[in-house]
Amino acid sequence: MPFDEIRIEQFERDLASYKSLKVRIERRVKKILQAPYERSDALGKGKWEDFTGKRSAKIEGGGIVFILAICEACIQNGWQAYNHPECGDICDNQPLQRVVWMAIGGHDSAYGKK
């Protein structure tokens, strides 16, 4: 059973700039939702930002990176303080099988180095 999803405002804004790749992006999103732990990589403290509690996934050959969080991992590991401010509005402190899509873009853009 696929995980639920929430897309924060930043992700939606980023996604709008990839209109020509929308079908490909949505296809990849659906695949990730089927098995988010297996189809994404855990991040940690990065060069530009602390990515504790976040994960990344790529669109093969497209140079596009997703930044996401998985609610159940966040709650179980106490990572709430590390996640996006919008998570505070949607988090109910329950370890739900839900993916929160935070950003999408080229490598530097998705990781916050613009």
C-alpha positions in Angstrom: 0.0 0.0 0.0 1.5 3.3 -1.0 2.3 6.0 1.5 0.1 9.1 1.7 1.7 12.4 0.6 1.6 16.1 1.4 3.3 18.7 -0.8 4.4 21.8 0.9 4.2 25.2 -0.8 7.9 25.3 -1.8 7.6 21.9 -3.6 4.5 23.1 -5.5 6.4 26.3 -6.6 9.4 24.3 -7.6 7.2 21.8 -9.5 5.5 24.5 -11.5 8.9 25.4 -13.1 9.2 21.9 -14.6 6.0 21.8 -16.7 7.7 19.9 -19.6 8.7 17.1 -17.2 5.5 17.0 -15.2 4.4 13.5 -16.4 7.9 12.1 -15.7 8.0 13.7 -12.3 4.6 12.5 -11.3 5.5 8.9 -12.4 8.6 9.1 -10.2 6.6 10.4 -7.2 4.2 7.5 -7.5 7.1 5.0 -7.5 8.7 6.6 -4.5 5.4 6.5 -2.6 5.3 2.7 -3.1 8.5 2.2 -1.1 10.0 5.5 0.1 12.7 4.0 2.2 14.0 1.9 -0.6 13.7 4.5 -3.3 15.3 7.4 -1.5 18.5 8.1 0.4 18.8 9.4 4.0 20.6 12.7 4.3 22.4 14.3 7.2 24.3 17.4 8.0 25.1 18.9 4.6 27.6 21.5 3.4 25.0 24.3 3.2 22.3 23.1 5.5 21.5 20.4 8.1 19.4 17.8 6.3 18.9 15.5 9.3 15.5 13.8 8.9 15.3 14.5 5.2 15.8 12.1 2.3 16.7 12.6 -1.4 15.6 10.9 -4.6 16.5 11.6 -8.2 14.9 11.4 -11.6 17.3 9.2 -13.6 19.1 11.1 -16.3 17.2 14.3 -15.5 19.4 16.0 -13.1 16.4 16.6 -10.8 16.5 15.9 -7.1 13.6 15.6 -4.7 14.0 16.5 -1.0 11.4 14.7 1.2 10.7 13.6 4.7 8.9 10.5 5.9 6.6 11.3 8.9 7.0 8.0 10.7 10.8 8.1 10.6 10.8 11.8 11.7 8.6 11.0 14.8 10.3 7.8 15.7 13.7 9.4 15.6 12.7 12.8 17.2 13.7 14.8 14.1 10.8 17.3 14.2 13.1 20.2 15.0 15.1 19.6 11.8 12.3 19.6 9.4 10.6 22.3 7.3 8.6 25.0 9.2 5.5 23.9 7.3 5.8 20.5 9.0 4.7 22.2 12.2 1.4 22.9 10.6 0.7 19.4 9.4 2.5 17.2 12.0 0.2 15.6 14.6 3.1 13.7 16.2 1.8 10.4 14.9 4.2 8.1 13.1 2.1 8.1 9.9 3.1 6.4 6.6 3.2 9.8 4.9 5.8 11.4 2.6 6.2 15.2 2.9 7.6 16.6 -0.4 9.7 19.6 0.4 11.7 20.7 -2.7 12.5 19.6 -6.2 15.1 21.0 -8.5 18.5 20.8 -9.9 21.1 19.6 -7.4 22.2 23.0 -6.1 18.7 24.4 -6.1 17.1 21.5 -4.3 19.8 21.5 -1.7 19.4 25.2 -1.0 22.6 26.5 -2.7 21.2 29.0 -5.2 
